[in-house]
Amino acid sequence: MRILDDRLYSENHLWVKKERKKQAKIGITEFFSVKGEEIINIDLPEEGDEFEKEDIFGSLETVEEVYDLAMPVSGTVISVNEKVLDNVDILNEDPYDEGWLIKVELSDTSELDELLPPEDYELKISKEFEEIIPEKIMEEEE
């Protein structure tokens, strides 16, 4: 799984890439595809919607379940990636570039300091996969 060095990461498998002084792009990591969960639908907010950190701003549906998308930072949505709404396969194929979800005007740039740097996110992922792999083996044996 790729973890890019030019982004910060949330505990909920979202990435944040600061673009301008108070603007950032937000997207999902490759976590879902590596888990073997194909994304089949996504629900995103409208431009102009405002969110506080940890507010639910949308949802992502895989073949197995629906996940709420929690805002990693507070801000106002200034752009929504219409391409992913029209073709969710982009999220399975390229979640870091073409598959970004929203752009936000940040309310508080200091919240970026609370996100995980790439190396910490990598540690988190490796721990989660240690838990997932035995579960997947058990399911396959049944």
Buried (B, 14 or more C-beta within 10 A) or exposed (E): EEBBEEBBBBEBBBBBBBEEEEBBBBBBBBBBBEBEBBBBEBEBBEEEBBBEBEBEBBEBBBEEEEBEBBBBBBBBBEBBBEEBBEEBEBBBEBBBEBBBBBBBBBBEBEBBEEBBEBEEBBEBBEEEBEEBEEEEEEEEEE
